[in-house]
Amino acid sequence: PLLPEYDELDDVHLMKGDIAFFLKDYGAAEREYVLVQERKPSSSWAAFGMGKCLVKAGEYKKANEIFCRL
């Protein structure tokens, strides 16, 4: 496993979020994207991931706001 050895690398968390998303574990995906957003608010990858999670949660307005900013 990549974690915890590379826990400080945002890309590892982003990839972990993408894997969780594709496995339909949207809660786990969201946690990874939020973690990266807290560390690096300018991350477009994390924002896009959060937008996808919000769509799956039915939060279309919030998702749209994210996608429009991107």
Secondary structure, DSSP 8 states (H G I E B T S, - for coil): --TTTTTT-HHHHHHHHHHHHHTT-HHHHHHHHHHHHHH-TT-HHHHHHHHHHHHHTT-HHHHHHHHHH-
